[in-house]
Amino acid sequence: MSKQKGGPKGWKDLPIGGMITEAGNAATYNTGAWRSEKPIWIEENCIQCLFCWIYCPDSSVTTKDGKRAAFDYMHCKGCGVCAMECPSKVKAIVMVPEADGSAPDILDRAKAIAKKMADEKAAEKAAGKEAKDA
Amino acid sequence: MPKKVAMTGNVAVANAMRQINPDVCAAYPITPSTEIMQQFSSFVADGLVNTNLVTVESEHSAMSACIGACAAGGRVMNATSANGLALMWEMLYIASGNRLPIVLSCVNRALSAPINIHGDHSDSMGARDSGWIQLYAENAQEAYDNTVQAPKIGEHPDVRLPVMSCMDGFIISHSIENMELLDDEQVKKFVGAYKSPVPVLLDTDHPVTVGPLDLQDYYMEHKKQQHEAIKKAKNVVIEVGKEFGKLSGRTYGLFENYKLKDAEVALVVLNSAAGTAKVIVDELRKKGVKAGLLKPRLFRPFPYLEVASALKNCSAICVMDRCDSFGAAGGPLFSEFRSALYDVPERPMMINKIYGLGGRDLGLDDIRKVFRELVTLAESGKVTKLYEYITVRE
């Protein structure tokens, strides 16, 4: 691979042994590129519990004035912990395939997934109650 | 003035370490290298050095402690043998990959199983691809001299790589020989104060990360750096060997040529066995046989052009390996030397003998036999056995 102008440095110009000489440069590393699933936040379902902010292992849930704000997609690796922990009756975070993540209607699709999940859960609960009553 | 002393190889190396006065040493004992650290720990206890001696729970930890201390900015030394070196394996690559100029005395010993504590080269030969510079010594004097030169080689700004300084277990490590120790001040001046040319962990004004994740986009560039650095070590070894010669009267190069210039039959033999083989070379020369010997000193980086040039006029060469490379076409020295001579227009015939495993004696008669075979080979021009064990019972 030849050195490209403005691209990564060649072996003669890099610090030896992979040493990193800039402090805190993990911030500039686009780990979001590792994602296979993307979390979508549905604001209208959000109860502002901030569980997602607490659980996110990569500090990729941002806040503004103490309220839930947008995902930091540059660093979110798509682990799905936020969606799993979201306690809303109708989920405020759902995971979608990364390939669909930038579709213009992705929010509507996410809402539909959240609703379907909630409906299924309700049906399961009802079935459980019926079984108990029988 | 240098003084004549009688010392074992181990005590000689411990004294070199005392004179170098490293910042940190990590110690975990294993025969036959134990005596180095045992002796050195008494120097620490007596206040003869300022070294922080870290006693650890394994060789893996010993090398890990050395890596940490070296990355922190210290001059670091250590000693081990055989299975101890094997347990360091993972960390050997981390030391070289992080470009940390640690010095390790490897007192060569056979690897288990079966358990054997005696001299053979399986340990350091197995580590030949770990990115360490490897120096080999025939006797206590050379082991001492190599240890004194090792920090200067590894720490050179063009190199920045760890150095393994090897000698034969028991045969050299535990035998008392007459040798010369340099003055403490001479060694101190020769080695010089250590200051890392790259940022170190204890320099908190310039924080760095050592050993981070390095994926498809950078790993290969860092391996290329390492590849070039170890190649540069060859010239540094020559320079340091010359400078050491001015100080001590004993100049070192890449290997020793013993009556090789007009030799028709030659041995390539490493470490202590070279001393025995020289006796037979002398004996044959008296009888008119043009015998010679090449004793490698620097094995990594391997000076393939120089050895090819030194051996190119021989008719038949036997490379002696005190180590098997199981399943390969001969031992590790043989593979290197045979490859080095491939490009010589009229290449000599070459055979390989594997000898002395687990400290098995190599006697004068054994070497006579090898030379006899070489003479026959030179006359017949036909190799019948490419490689075989000698000094073994059928």
Interface residues (C-beta under 8 A of the other chain):
Chain A: P8 K9 G10 W11 L14 P15 I16 G17 G18 M19 I20 T21 A23
Chain B: G97 N98 R99 L100 R160 V198 P199 H206 P207 V208 T209 V210 G211 P212 D214 D217 Y218 Y219 E221 H222 K224 Q225 Q226 E228 A229
